[in-house]
Amino acid sequence: MKNFSLLLTLAVALFGLANRSQAASSNPVLDDYVIVAEALAKDDLAAAKKAASTLSEAATTEKLTSLANHASEIASSDSLDTAREHFKLASSEAGKLASGQDGYYVFTCPMAKAEWVQKTKKVQNPYMGQSMPGCGSLKNGKSGSKTMSMGGGCCG
């Protein structure tokens, strides 16, 4: 009986872990977009371009033409500034995709006058990069909360 109880406890725990991993939404296009955002936040143009190429392919497959085109422009950018300008346009499309999906958070940067999507609540600003990584605020989350400061920088 003791073994059965232990086995049942283990099964319940594993079921809970499986449900938790399923609860965290995953959207392959948004996940590719987030990789671009993370690379820009690190000022890594080469990584941003590579990730944007993957994003462009995924968005094309999903018939998200506008996002695919913007990602393609990021992939062919010759500077971080150019990549970030195209990223603003891609972010507009990504924000629509992320709307209402658990696990994705929309942030806003008052300095860049732009938004972006992340999978974490810690600000990683792709527009300001390493010069102001904490600049930004959470626009919404799972709860649809109003804008709130999340981490200092230019607007914290």
N, CA, C and O atoms as a GROMACS GRO file, in nm:
protein
  624
    1MET      N    1   0.082  -0.119   0.000
    1MET     CA    2   0.000   0.000   0.000
    1MET      C    3   0.087   0.125   0.000
    1MET      O    4   0.054   0.226  -0.063
    2LYS      N    5   0.198   0.116   0.072
    2LYS     CA    6   0.289   0.229   0.079
    2LYS      C    7   0.347   0.260  -0.060
    2LYS      O    8   0.359   0.376  -0.099
    3ASN      N    9   0.384   0.153  -0.133
    3ASN     CA   10   0.438   0.171  -0.268
    3ASN      C   11   0.334   0.232  -0.362
    3ASN      O   12   0.366   0.318  -0.445
    4PHE      N   13   0.210   0.188  -0.348
    4PHE     CA   14   0.103   0.244  -0.431
    4PHE      C   15   0.086   0.392  -0.404
    4PHE      O   16   0.071   0.471  -0.498
    5SER      N   17   0.089   0.430  -0.278
    5SER     CA   18   0.075   0.570  -0.240
    5SER      C   19   0.190   0.653  -0.298
    5SER      O   20   0.169   0.763  -0.349
    6LEU      N   21   0.311   0.600  -0.290
    6LEU     CA   22   0.427   0.669  -0.344
    6LEU      C   23   0.415   0.681  -0.497
    6LEU      O   24   0.445   0.785  -0.554
    7LEU      N   25   0.372   0.574  -0.561
    7LEU     CA   26   0.354   0.575  -0.706
    7LEU      C   27   0.247   0.675  -0.747
    7LEU      O   28   0.263   0.746  -0.846
    8LEU      N   29   0.138   0.680  -0.672
    8LEU     CA   30   0.031   0.775  -0.702
    8LEU      C   31   0.080   0.919  -0.685
    8LEU      O   32   0.049   1.004  -0.768
    9THR      N   33   0.155   0.946  -0.580
    9THR     CA   34   0.211   1.080  -0.556
    9THR      C   35   0.303   1.119  -0.671
    9THR      O   36   0.297   1.232  -0.719
   10LEU      N   37   0.386   1.027  -0.714
   10LEU     CA   38   0.477   1.053  -0.824
   10LEU      C   39   0.400   1.081  -0.954
   10LEU      O   40   0.436   1.172  -1.028
   11ALA      N   41   0.297   1.004  -0.981
   11ALA     CA   42   0.216   1.024  -1.101
   11ALA      C   43   0.149   1.161  -1.100
   11ALA      O   44   0.145   1.230  -1.202
   12VAL      N   45   0.096   1.199  -0.985
   12VAL     CA   46   0.031   1.330  -0.973
   12VAL      C   47   0.132   1.441  -0.996
   12VAL      O   48   0.102   1.540  -1.064
   13ALA      N   49   0.252   1.426  -0.941
   13ALA     CA   50   0.356   1.528  -0.959
   13ALA      C   51   0.396   1.538  -1.106
   13ALA      O   52   0.411   1.648  -1.158
   14LEU      N   53   0.415   1.426  -1.171
   14LEU     CA   54   0.452   1.428  -1.313
   14LEU      C   55   0.340   1.487  -1.399
   14LEU      O   56   0.368   1.561  -1.493
   15PHE      N   57   0.216   1.456  -1.366
   15PHE     CA   58   0.103   1.513  -1.439
   15PHE      C   59   0.102   1.665  -1.424
   15PHE      O   60   0.076   1.737  -1.520
   16GLY      N   61   0.130   1.712  -1.304
   16GLY     CA   62   0.136   1.856  -1.278
   16GLY      C   63   0.245   1.923  -1.359
   16GLY      O   64   0.224   2.032  -1.414
   17LEU      N   65   0.362   1.860  -1.368
   17LEU     CA   66   0.471   1.916  -1.448
   17LEU      C   67   0.433   1.920  -1.595
   17LEU      O   68   0.462   2.018  -1.664
   18ALA      N   69   0.371   1.815  -1.644
   18ALA     CA   70   0.330   1.812  -1.784
   18ALA      C   71   0.229   1.921  -1.813
   18ALA      O   72   0.238   1.988  -1.916
   19ASN      N   73   0.134   1.940  -1.725
   19ASN     CA   74   0.034   2.045  -1.745
   19ASN      C   75   0.097   2.183  -1.741
   19ASN      O   76   0.058   2.271  -1.817
   20ARG      N   77   0.194   2.203  -1.650
   20ARG     CA   78   0.259   2.333  -1.638
   20ARG      C   79   0.336   2.365  -1.767
   20ARG      O   80   0.334   2.479  -1.813
   21SER      N   81   0.403   2.265  -1.824
   21SER     CA   82   0.478   2.292  -1.946
   21SER      C   83   0.384   2.316  -2.064
   21SER      O   84   0.417   2.392  -2.154
   22GLN      N   85   0.267   2.254  -2.063
   22GLN     CA   86   0.170   2.281  -2.168
   22GLN      C   87   0.103   2.416  -2.147
   22GLN      O   88   0.061   2.480  -2.244
   23ALA      N   89   0.092   2.461  -2.022
   23ALA     CA   90   0.027   2.588  -1.993
   23ALA      C   91   0.108   2.704  -2.046
   23ALA      O   92   0.052   2.805  -2.089
   24ALA      N   93   0.241   2.690  -2.044
   24ALA     CA   94   0.324   2.797  -2.100
   24ALA      C   95   0.312   2.788  -2.252
   24ALA      O   96   0.365   2.696  -2.314
   25SER      N   97   0.244   2.882  -2.308
   25SER     CA   98   0.218   2.879  -2.451
   25SER      C   99   0.345   2.877  -2.531
   25SER      O  100   0.449   2.927  -2.489
   26SER      N  101   0.334   2.818  -2.646
   26SER     CA  102   0.445   2.818  -2.738
   26SER      C  103   0.390   2.842  -2.877
   26SER      O  104   0.305   2.768  -2.926
   27ASN      N  105   0.440   2.945  -2.940
   27ASN     CA  106   0.404   2.977  -3.076
   27ASN      C  107   0.536   2.987  -3.151
   27ASN      O  108   0.615   3.078  -3.125
   28PRO      N  109   0.563   2.895  -3.243
   28PRO     CA  110   0.694   2.892  -3.310
   28PRO      C  111   0.733   3.025  -3.376
   28PRO      O  112   0.850   3.064  -3.372
   29VAL      N  113   0.638   3.095  -3.434
   29VAL     CA  114   0.669   3.223  -3.497
   29VAL      C  115   0.709   3.325  -3.390
   29VAL      O  116   0.810   3.395  -3.404
   30LEU      N  117   0.630   3.334  -3.284
   30LEU     CA  118   0.664   3.427  -3.176
   30LEU      C  119   0.795   3.388  -3.109
   30LEU      O  120   0.874   3.476  -3.071
   31ASP      N  121   0.819   3.260  -3.094
   31ASP     CA  122   0.944   3.217  -3.032
   31ASP      C  123   1.064   3.260  -3.118
   31ASP      O  124   1.167   3.302  -3.064
   32ASP      N  125   1.052   3.249  -3.250
   32ASP     CA  126   1.159   3.297  -3.339
   32ASP      C  127   1.175   3.449  -3.328
   32ASP      O  128   1.287   3.500  -3.328
   33TYR      N  129   1.064   3.519  -3.319
   33TYR     CA  130   1.067   3.665  -3.302
   33TYR      C  131   1.141   3.702  -3.173
   33TYR      O  132   1.224   3.793  -3.173
   34VAL      N  133   1.111   3.630  -3.064
   34VAL     CA  134   1.174   3.658  -2.934
   34VAL      C  135   1.326   3.641  -2.943
   34VAL      O  136   1.400   3.716  -2.879
   35ILE      N  137   1.372   3.546  -3.020
   35ILE     CA  138   1.517   3.526  -3.038
   35ILE      C  139   1.579   3.648  -3.106
   35ILE      O  140   1.689   3.690  -3.071
   36VAL      N  141   1.508   3.706  -3.203
   36VAL     CA  142   1.555   3.829  -3.268
   36VAL      C  143   1.564   3.940  -3.164
   36VAL      O  144   1.664   4.011  -3.156
   37ALA      N  145   1.458   3.955  -3.084
   37ALA     CA  146   1.454   4.060  -2.981
   37ALA      C  147   1.569   4.045  -2.882
   37ALA      O  148   1.634   4.143  -2.846
   38GLU      N  149   1.594   3.922  -2.839
   38GLU     CA  150   1.702   3.898  -2.743
   38GLU      C  151   1.838   3.934  -2.803
   38GLU      O  152   1.923   3.990  -2.734
   39ALA      N  153   1.859   3.901  -2.930
   39ALA     CA  154   1.986   3.935  -2.996
   39ALA      C  155   2.003   4.086  -3.006
   39ALA      O  156   2.113   4.138  -2.984
   40LEU      N  157   1.896   4.157  -3.040
   40LEU     CA  158   1.905   4.303  -3.048
   40LEU      C  159   1.929   4.363  -2.910
   40LEU      O  160   2.002   4.462  -2.899
   41ALA      N  161   1.870   4.306  -2.807
   41ALA     CA  162   1.893   4.355  -2.671
   41ALA      C  163   2.039   4.340  -2.631
   41ALA      O  164   2.089   4.416  -2.548
   42LYS      N  165   2.106   4.242  -2.689
   42LYS     CA  166   2.249   4.219  -2.661
   42LYS      C  167   2.339   4.292  -2.760
   42LYS      O  168   2.462   4.278  -2.755
   43ASP      N  169   2.280   4.371  -2.852
   43ASP     CA  170   2.357   4.441  -2.956
   43ASP      C  171   2.431   4.344  -3.048
   43ASP      O  172   2.538   4.376  -3.098
   44ASP      N  173   2.375   4.227  -3.070
   44ASP     CA  174   2.438   4.124  -3.152
   44ASP      C  175   2.370   4.119  -3.289
   44ASP      O  176   2.275   4.044  -3.309
   45LEU      N  177   2.421   4.200  -3.382
   45LEU     CA  178   2.360   4.209  -3.515
   45LEU      C  179   2.364   4.076  -3.590
   45LEU      O  180   2.265   4.038  -3.653
   46ALA      N  181   2.476   4.005  -3.584
   46ALA     CA  182   2.487   3.878  -3.656
   46ALA      C  183   2.381   3.778  -3.608
   46ALA      O  184   2.316   3.713  -3.690
   47ALA      N  185   2.364   3.767  -3.477
   47ALA     CA  186   2.263   3.674  -3.422
   47ALA      C  187   2.122   3.721  -3.457
   47ALA      O  188   2.035   3.638  -3.486
   48ALA      N  189   2.099   3.852  -3.456
   48ALA     CA  190   1.967   3.906  -3.491
   48ALA      C  191   1.934   3.874  -3.637
   48ALA      O  192   1.821   3.835  -3.668
   49LYS      N  193   2.032   3.891  -3.725
   49LYS     CA  194   2.010   3.863  -3.866
   49LYS      C  195   1.981   3.715  -3.891
   49LYS      O  196   1.893   3.680  -3.969
   50LYS      N  197   2.056   3.629  -3.824
   50LYS     CA  198   2.035   3.485  -3.839
   50LYS      C  199   1.896   3.446  -3.788
   50LYS      O  200   1.824   3.372  -3.855
   51ALA      N  201   1.860   3.496  -3.671
   51ALA     CA  202   1.728   3.465  -3.614
   51ALA      C  203   1.616   3.523  -3.700
   51ALA      O  204   1.511   3.462  -3.715
   52ALA      N  205   1.639   3.641  -3.756
   52ALA     CA  206   1.538   3.704  -3.842
   52ALA      C  207   1.515   3.623  -3.968
   52ALA      O  208   1.403   3.617  -4.019
   53SER      N  209   1.619   3.561  -4.019
   53SER     CA  210   1.605   3.476  -4.136
   53SER      C  211   1.515   3.356  -4.104
   53SER      O  212   1.428   3.320  -4.183
   54THR      N  213   1.537   3.297  -3.988
   54THR     CA  214   1.453   3.185  -3.943
   54THR      C  215   1.309   3.233  -3.921
   54THR      O  216   1.214   3.165  -3.959
   55LEU      N  217   1.294   3.351  -3.861
   55LEU     CA  218   1.162   3.409  -3.839
   55LEU      C  219   1.090   3.432  -3.972
   55LEU      O  220   0.971   3.404  -3.984
   56SER      N  221   1.162   3.483  -4.070
   56SER     CA  222   1.102   3.509  -4.200
   56SER      C  223   1.047   3.380  -4.262
   56SER      O  224   0.937   3.379  -4.317
   57GLU      N  225   1.124   3.273  -4.252
   57GLU     CA  226   1.079   3.143  -4.305
   57GLU      C  227   0.955   3.093  -4.231
   57GLU      O  228   0.859   3.049  -4.294
   58ALA      N  229   0.958   3.102  -4.098
   58ALA     CA  230   0.844   3.054  -4.018
   58ALA      C  231   0.719   3.138  -4.046
   58ALA      O  232   0.609   3.084  -4.058
   59ALA      N  233   0.736   3.270  -4.055
   59ALA     CA  234   0.621   3.357  -4.083
   59ALA      C  235   0.566   3.333  -4.222
   59ALA      O  236   0.445   3.338  -4.243
   60THR      N  237   0.654   3.305  -4.318
   60THR     CA  238   0.609   3.273  -4.454
   60THR      C  239   0.526   3.146  -4.453
   60THR      O  240   0.421   3.139  -4.516
   61THR      N  241   0.574   3.044  -4.382
   61THR     CA  242   0.502   2.917  -4.371
   61THR      C  243   0.363   2.937  -4.313
   61THR      O  244   0.268   2.872  -4.355
   62GLU      N  245   0.353   3.027  -4.215
   62GLU     CA  246   0.225   3.053  -4.149
   62GLU      C  247   0.141   3.159  -4.223
   62GLU      O  248   0.036   3.201  -4.175
   63LYS      N  249   0.190   3.201  -4.340
   63LYS     CA  250   0.120   3.301  -4.422
   63LYS      C  251   0.105   3.435  -4.351
   63LYS      O  252   0.004   3.504  -4.366
   64LEU      N  253   0.207   3.470  -4.275
   64LEU     CA  254   0.212   3.600  -4.206
   64LEU      C  255   0.306   3.689  -4.288
   64LEU      O  256   0.418   3.719  -4.247
   65THR      N  257   0.256   3.730  -4.404
   65THR     CA  258   0.338   3.796  -4.505
   65THR      C  259   0.407   3.922  -4.454
   65THR      O  260   0.526   3.941  -4.479
   66SER      N  261   0.335   4.007  -4.384
   66SER     CA  262   0.392   4.131  -4.337
   66SER      C  263   0.507   4.105  -4.240
   66SER      O  264   0.613   4.166  -4.251
   67LEU      N  265   0.486   4.016  -4.146
   67LEU     CA  266   0.591   3.982  -4.050
   67LEU      C  267   0.710   3.918  -4.122
   67LEU      O  268   0.825   3.948  -4.090
   68ALA      N  269   0.682   3.832  -4.219
   68ALA     CA  270   0.790   3.769  -4.296
   68ALA      C  271   0.873   3.874  -4.369
   68ALA      O  272   0.996   3.865  -4.373
   69ASN      N  273   0.806   3.972  -4.428
   69ASN     CA  274   0.878   4.077  -4.500
   69ASN      C  275   0.965   4.161  -4.408
   69ASN      O  276   1.079   4.192  -4.441
   70HIS      N  277   0.912   4.198  -4.292
   70HIS     CA  278   0.988   4.278  -4.196
   70HIS      C  279   1.108   4.198  -4.144
   70HIS      O  280   1.217   4.252  -4.127
   71ALA      N  281   1.087   4.070  -4.118
   71ALA     CA  282   1.196   3.985  -4.071
   71ALA      C  283   1.304   3.973  -4.178
   71ALA      O  284   1.423   3.972  -4.147
   72SER      N  285   1.263   3.963  -4.301
   72SER     CA  286   1.358   3.957  -4.412
   72SER      C  287   1.443   4.084  -4.418
   72SER      O  288   1.563   4.079  -4.446
   73GLU      N  289   1.381   4.198  -4.392
   73GLU     CA  290   1.453   4.326  -4.391
   73GLU      C  291   1.554   4.330  -4.276
   73GLU      O  292   1.664   4.384  -4.291
   74ILE      N  293   1.516   4.274  -4.162
   74ILE     CA  294   1.610   4.267  -4.048
   74ILE      C  295   1.729   4.180  -4.088
   74ILE      O  296   1.845   4.214  -4.063
   75ALA      N  297   1.699   4.067  -4.151
   75ALA     CA  298   1.804   3.972  -4.191
   75ALA      C  299   1.904   4.033  -4.289
   75ALA      O  300   2.019   3.989  -4.295
   76SER      N  301   1.861   4.132  -4.365
   76SER     CA  302   1.953   4.194  -4.461
   76SER      C  303   2.005   4.330  -4.415
   76SER      O  304   2.068   4.402  -4.493
   77SER      N  305   1.981   4.365  -4.291
   77SER     CA  306   2.026   4.494  -4.237
   77SER      C  307   2.177   4.498  -4.224
   77SER      O  308   2.242   4.397  -4.195
   78ASP      N  309   2.232   4.618  -4.247
   78ASP     CA  310   2.378   4.634  -4.237
   78ASP      C  311   2.420   4.705  -4.109
   78ASP      O  312   2.539   4.731  -4.089
   79SER      N  313   2.324   4.736  -4.021
   79SER     CA  314   2.358   4.800  -3.894
   79SER      C  315   2.249   4.769  -3.791
   79SER      O  316   2.137   4.732  -3.826
   80LEU      N  317   2.285   4.785  -3.665
   80LEU     CA  318   2.186   4.766  -3.558
   80LEU      C  319   2.073   4.867  -3.571
   80LEU      O  320   1.957   4.833  -3.549
   81ASP      N  321   2.106   4.991  -3.606
   81ASP     CA  322   2.002   5.093  -3.619
   81ASP      C  323   1.900   5.055  -3.726
   81ASP      O  324   1.779   5.069  -3.704
   82THR      N  325   1.948   5.008  -3.839
   82THR     CA  326   1.857   4.966  -3.948
   82THR      C  327   1.774   4.846  -3.904
   82THR      O  328   1.654   4.841  -3.926
   83ALA      N  329   1.840   4.749  -3.841
   83ALA     CA  330   1.769   4.630  -3.794
   83ALA      C  331   1.660   4.669  -3.695
   83ALA      O  332   1.549   4.615  -3.698
   84ARG      N  333   1.691   4.762  -3.607
   84ARG     CA  334   1.594   4.804  -3.506
   84ARG      C  335   1.476   4.879  -3.567
   84ARG      O  336   1.363   4.866  -3.518
   85GLU      N  337   1.498   4.954  -3.671
   85GLU     CA  338   1.387   5.022  -3.740
   85GLU      C  339   1.291   4.919  -3.800
   85GLU      O  340   1.170   4.934  -3.790
   86HIS      N  341   1.346   4.816  -3.863
   86HIS     CA  342   1.261   4.711  -3.920
   86HIS      C  343   1.197   4.628  -3.809
   86HIS      O  344   1.086   4.577  -3.824
   87PHE      N  345   1.269   4.613  -3.697
   87PHE     CA  346   1.215   4.538  -3.583
   87PHE      C  347   1.090   4.605  -3.527
   87PHE      O  348   0.998   4.537  -3.482
   88LYS      N  349   1.086   4.737  -3.530
   88LYS     CA  350   0.966   4.809  -3.484
   88LYS      C  351   0.844   4.764  -3.563
   88LYS      O  352   0.737   4.740  -3.506
   89LEU      N  353   0.860   4.752  -3.693
   89LEU     CA  354   0.749   4.711  -3.779
   89LEU      C  355   0.713   4.564  -3.754
   89LEU      O  356   0.595   4.528  -3.752
   90ALA      N  357   0.814   4.481  -3.737
   90ALA     CA  358   0.789   4.340  -3.706
   90ALA      C  359   0.719   4.327  -3.570
   90ALA      O  360   0.633   4.241  -3.551
   91SER      N  361   0.756   4.414  -3.477
   91SER     CA  362   0.698   4.408  -3.343
   91SER      C  363   0.550   4.441  -3.343
   91SER      O  364   0.473   4.387  -3.263
   92SER      N  365   0.509   4.528  -3.432
   92SER     CA  366   0.367   4.559  -3.444
   92SER      C  367   0.288   4.433  -3.479
   92SER      O  368   0.181   4.408  -3.424
   93GLU      N  369   0.342   4.356  -3.571
   93GLU     CA  370   0.277   4.230  -3.611
   93GLU      C  371   0.285   4.126  -3.498
   93GLU      O  372   0.188   4.056  -3.472
   94ALA      N  373   0.401   4.117  -3.433
   94ALA     CA  374   0.419   4.020  -3.326
   94ALA      C  375   0.327   4.051  -3.208
   94ALA      O  376   0.275   3.960  -3.143
   95GLY      N  377   0.307   4.180  -3.181
   95GLY     CA  378   0.217   4.218  -3.073
   95GLY      C  379   0.075   4.169  -3.096
   95GLY      O  380   0.007   4.128  -3.003
   96LYS      N  381   0.032   4.174  -3.221
   96LYS     CA  382  -0.102   4.123  -3.256
   96LYS      C  383  -0.108   3.972  -3.233
   96LYS      O  384  -0.208   3.921  -3.182
   97LEU      N  385  -0.002   3.903  -3.271
   97LEU     CA  386   0.002   3.757  -3.253
   97LEU      C  387   0.001   3.718  -3.106
   97LEU      O  388  -0.062   3.620  -3.067
   98ALA      N  389   0.072   3.796  -3.025
   98ALA     CA  390   0.086   3.764  -2.882
   98ALA      C  391  -0.038   3.799  -2.801
   98ALA      O  392  -0.055   3.751  -2.690
   99SER      N  393  -0.124   3.882  -2.856
   99SER     CA  394  -0.242   3.927  -2.784
   99SER      C  395  -0.324   3.809  -2.734
   99SER      O  396  -0.372   3.726  -2.811
  100GLY      N  397  -0.341   3.804  -2.602
  100GLY     CA  398  -0.424   3.701  -2.541
  100GLY      C  399  -0.355   3.568  -2.521
  100GLY      O  400  -0.417   3.474  -2.471
  101GLN      N  401  -0.229   3.555  -2.559
  101GLN     CA  402  -0.159   3.428  -2.543
  101GLN      C  403  -0.079   3.428  -2.413
  101GLN      O  404   0.000   3.520  -2.387
  102ASP      N  405  -0.100   3.326  -2.332
  102ASP     CA  406  -0.024   3.311  -2.209
  102ASP      C  407   0.123   3.291  -2.242
  102ASP      O  408   0.158   3.227  -2.342
  103GLY      N  409   0.209   3.346  -2.157
  103GLY     CA  410   0.352   3.323  -2.173
  103GLY      C  411   0.425   3.426  -2.257
  103GLY      O  412   0.547   3.420  -2.270
  104TYR      N  413   0.352   3.521  -2.314
  104TYR     CA  414   0.413   3.627  -2.393
  104TYR      C  415   0.372   3.761  -2.332
  104TYR      O  416   0.256   3.782  -2.297
  105TYR      N  417   0.468   3.851  -2.321
  105TYR     CA  418   0.446   3.980  -2.258
  105TYR      C  419   0.484   4.092  -2.354
  105TYR      O  420   0.589   4.088  -2.417
  106VAL      N  421   0.398   4.191  -2.363
  106VAL     CA  422   0.424   4.306  -2.449
  106VAL      C  423   0.480   4.419  -2.363
  106VAL      O  424   0.422   4.457  -2.262
  107PHE      N  425   0.595   4.470  -2.405
  107PHE     CA  426   0.661   4.581  -2.337
  107PHE      C  427   0.659   4.703  -2.428
  107PHE      O  428   0.642   4.692  -2.549
  108THR      N  429   0.676   4.817  -2.367
  108THR     CA  430   0.684   4.940  -2.443
  108THR      C  431   0.806   5.020  -2.399
  108THR      O  432   0.844   5.021  -2.282
  109CYS      N  433   0.867   5.086  -2.496
  109CYS     CA  434   0.983   5.171  -2.470
  109CYS      C  435   0.946   5.314  -2.507
  109CYS      O  436   0.924   5.344  -2.625
  110PRO      N  437   0.938   5.403  -2.409
  110PRO     CA  438   0.901   5.542  -2.439
  110PRO      C  439   1.008   5.616  -2.521
  110PRO      O  440   0.975   5.708  -2.596
  111MET      N  441   1.132   5.577  -2.507
  111MET     CA  442   1.239   5.644  -2.580
  111MET      C  443   1.233   5.610  -2.729
  111MET      O  444   1.252   5.697  -2.814
  112ALA      N  445   1.207   5.482  -2.760
  112ALA     CA  446   1.199   5.439  -2.900
  112ALA      C  447   1.058   5.457  -2.956
  112ALA      O  448   1.035   5.444  -3.076
  113LYS      N  449   0.964   5.487  -2.866
  113LYS     CA  450   0.822   5.497  -2.904
  113LYS      C  451   0.779   5.371  -2.980
  113LYS      O  452   0.722   5.376  -3.088
  114ALA      N  453   0.810   5.256  -2.916
  114ALA     CA  454   0.781   5.128  -2.980
  114ALA      C  455   0.757   5.020  -2.875
  114ALA      O  456   0.792   5.036  -2.758
  115GLU      N  457   0.697   4.913  -2.920
  115GLU     CA  458   0.668   4.799  -2.835
  115GLU      C  459   0.745   4.677  -2.883
  115GLU      O  460   0.797   4.676  -2.995
  116TRP      N  461   0.753   4.575  -2.799
  116TRP     CA  462   0.810   4.447  -2.838
  116TRP      C  463   0.751   4.339  -2.749
  116TRP      O  464   0.689   4.368  -2.647
  117VAL      N  465   0.771   4.214  -2.788
  117VAL     CA  466   0.718   4.098  -2.717
  117VAL      C  467   0.834   4.019  -2.658
  117VAL      O  468   0.938   4.001  -2.722
  118GLN      N  469   0.815   3.973  -2.535
  118GLN     CA  470   0.913   3.888  -2.465
  118GLN      C  471   0.841   3.771  -2.403
  118GLN      O  472   0.718   3.768  -2.396
  119LYS      N  473   0.920   3.673  -2.358
  119LYS     CA  474   0.864   3.560  -2.285
  119LYS      C  475   0.895   3.570  -2.136
  119LYS      O  476   0.855   3.483  -2.059
  120THR      N  477   0.965   3.675  -2.095
  120THR     CA  478   0.995   3.696  -1.953
  120THR      C  479   0.945   3.834  -1.912
  120THR      O  480   0.918   3.919  -1.996
  121LYS      N  481   0.933   3.854  -1.781
  121LYS     CA  482   0.887   3.984  -1.732
  121LYS      C  483   1.001   4.078  -1.700
  121LYS      O  484   0.977   4.193  -1.662
  122LYS      N  485   1.125   4.033  -1.713
  122LYS     CA  486   1.240   4.119  -1.690
  122LYS      C  487   1.272   4.194  -1.820
  122LYS      O  488   1.293   4.132  -1.924
  123VAL      N  489   1.274   4.325  -1.813
  123VAL     CA  490   1.295   4.408  -1.931
  123VAL      C  491   1.428   4.375  -1.997
  123VAL      O  492   1.533   4.372  -1.932
  124GLN      N  493   1.422   4.350  -2.127
  124GLN     CA  494   1.539   4.328  -2.212
  124GLN      C  495   1.514   4.408  -2.339
  124GLN      O  496   1.470   4.354  -2.440
  125ASN      N  497   1.543   4.537  -2.334
  125ASN     CA  498   1.504   4.629  -2.441
  125ASN      C  499   1.584   4.608  -2.570
  125ASN      O  500   1.705   4.631  -2.572
  126PRO      N  501   1.517   4.565  -2.677
  126PRO     CA  502   1.586   4.544  -2.804
  126PRO      C  503   1.616   4.674  -2.879
  126PRO      O  504   1.698   4.674  -2.971
  127TYR      N  505   1.552   4.783  -2.841
  127TYR     CA  506   1.572   4.911  -2.909
  127TYR      C  507   1.690   4.989  -2.852
  127TYR      O  508   1.762   5.057  -2.925
  128MET      N  509   1.711   4.978  -2.721
  128MET     CA  510   1.819   5.050  -2.654
  128MET      C  511   1.942   4.962  -2.635
  128MET      O  512   2.052   5.012  -2.612
  129GLY      N  513   1.923   4.831  -2.646
  129GLY     CA  514   2.034   4.738  -2.633
  129GLY      C  515   2.108   4.753  -2.501
  129GLY      O  516   2.048   4.780  -2.398
  130GLN      N  517   2.238   4.736  -2.506
  130GLN     CA  518   2.320   4.738  -2.384
  130GLN      C  519   2.337   4.879  -2.326
  130GLN      O  520   2.381   4.893  -2.212
  131SER      N  521   2.303   4.982  -2.404
  131SER     CA  522   2.314   5.117  -2.349
  131SER      C  523   2.206   5.145  -2.244
  131SER      O  524   2.229   5.222  -2.151
  132MET      N  525   2.089   5.083  -2.259
  132MET     CA  526   1.979   5.099  -2.163
  132MET      C  527   1.894   4.971  -2.161
  132MET      O  528   1.778   4.974  -2.203
  133PRO      N  529   1.950   4.861  -2.115
  133PRO     CA  530   1.877   4.734  -2.123
  133PRO      C  531   1.750   4.729  -2.039
  133PRO      O  532   1.659   4.652  -2.069
  134GLY      N  533   1.743   4.809  -1.933
  134GLY     CA  534   1.627   4.807  -1.844
  134GLY      C  535   1.523   4.910  -1.877
  134GLY      O  536   1.429   4.930  -1.800
  135CYS      N  537   1.536   4.978  -1.990
  135CYS     CA  538   1.439   5.080  -2.029
  135CYS      C  539   1.316   5.011  -2.085
  135CYS      O  540   1.324   4.936  -2.182
  136GLY      N  541   1.202   5.037  -2.026
  136GLY     CA  542   1.078   4.980  -2.077
  136GLY      C  543   0.984   4.946  -1.964
  136GLY      O  544   1.022   4.942  -1.847
  137SER      N  545   0.861   4.921  -2.001
  137SER     CA  546   0.763   4.880  -1.902
  137SER      C  547   0.668   4.779  -1.964
  137SER      O  548   0.642   4.779  -2.084
  138LEU      N  549   0.619   4.693  -1.878
  138LEU     CA  550   0.525   4.589  -1.919
  138LEU      C  551   0.393   4.655  -1.957
  138LEU      O  552   0.332   4.725  -1.876
  139LYS      N  553   0.350   4.631  -2.078
  139LYS     CA  554   0.223   4.688  -2.123
  139LYS      C  555   0.107   4.599  -2.081
  139LYS      O  556   0.005   4.647  -2.032
  140ASN      N  557   0.125   4.470  -2.099
  140ASN     CA  558   0.021   4.376  -2.058
  140ASN      C  559   0.083   4.239  -2.035
  140ASN      O  560   0.196   4.213  -2.076
  141GLY      N  561   0.010   4.155  -1.971
  141GLY     CA  562   0.053   4.019  -1.946
  141GLY      C  563  -0.067   3.929  -1.950
  141GLY      O  564  -0.171   3.965  -2.006
  142LYS      N  565  -0.055   3.813  -1.891
  142LYS     CA  566  -0.166   3.719  -1.890
  142LYS      C  567  -0.292   3.783  -1.835
  142LYS      O  568  -0.403   3.758  -1.884
  143SER      N  569  -0.273   3.865  -1.733
  143SER     CA  570  -0.388   3.923  -1.666
  143SER      C  571  -0.444   4.044  -1.740
  143SER      O  572  -0.550   4.096  -1.705
  144GLY      N  573  -0.371   4.089  -1.842
  144GLY     CA  574  -0.418   4.208  -1.914
  144GLY      C  575  -0.405   4.333  -1.830
  144GLY      O  576  -0.481   4.428  -1.848
  145SER      N  577  -0.310   4.333  -1.738
  145SER     CA  578  -0.294   4.448  -1.648
  145SER      C  579  -0.253   4.572  -1.724
  145SER      O  580  -0.201   4.565  -1.835
  146LYS      N  581  -0.277   4.685  -1.663
  146LYS     CA  582  -0.237   4.813  -1.723
  146LYS      C  583  -0.085   4.825  -1.715
  146LYS      O  584  -0.019   4.750  -1.643
  147THR      N  585  -0.032   4.920  -1.789
  147THR     CA  586   0.111   4.941  -1.792
  147THR      C  587   0.165   4.961  -1.651
  147THR      O  588   0.109   5.035  -1.571
  148MET      N  589   0.277   4.892  -1.623
  148MET     CA  590   0.343   4.910  -1.495
  148MET      C  591   0.492   4.901  -1.516
  148MET      O  592   0.539   4.828  -1.604
  149SER      N  593   0.564   4.973  -1.437
  149SER     CA  594   0.710   4.975  -1.450
  149SER      C  595   0.767   4.842  -1.410
  149SER      O  596   0.723   4.782  -1.312
  150MET      N  597   0.865   4.794  -1.485
  150MET     CA  598   0.927   4.666  -1.457
  150MET      C  599   1.077   4.672  -1.467
  150MET      O  600   1.135   4.593  -1.542
  151GLY      N  601   1.143   4.761  -1.398
  151GLY     CA  602   1.285   4.741  -1.395
  151GLY      C  603   1.375   4.860  -1.416
  151GLY      O  604   1.491   4.839  -1.451
  152GLY      N  605   1.333   4.978  -1.399
  152GLY     CA  606   1.427   5.089  -1.400
  152GLY      C  607   1.460   5.139  -1.538
  152GLY      O  608   1.376   5.137  -1.628
  153GLY      N  609   1.585   5.184  -1.553
  153GLY     CA  610   1.626   5.240  -1.680
  153GLY      C  611   1.562   5.375  -1.701
  153GLY      O  612   1.551   5.455  -1.608
  154CYS      N  613   1.519   5.400  -1.821
  154CYS     CA  614   1.468   5.532  -1.859
  154CYS      C  615   1.329   5.560  -1.803
  154CYS      O  616   1.288   5.676  -1.793
  155CYS      N  617   1.257   5.457  -1.768
  155CYS     CA  618   1.118   5.481  -1.729
  155CYS      C  619   1.080   5.406  -1.603
  155CYS      O  620   0.962   5.383  -1.578
  156GLY      N  621   1.177   5.367  -1.524
  156GLY     CA  622   1.149   5.283  -1.407
  156GLY      C  623   1.124   5.361  -1.286
  156GLY      O  624   1.099   5.304  -1.180
   0.00000   0.00000   0.00000
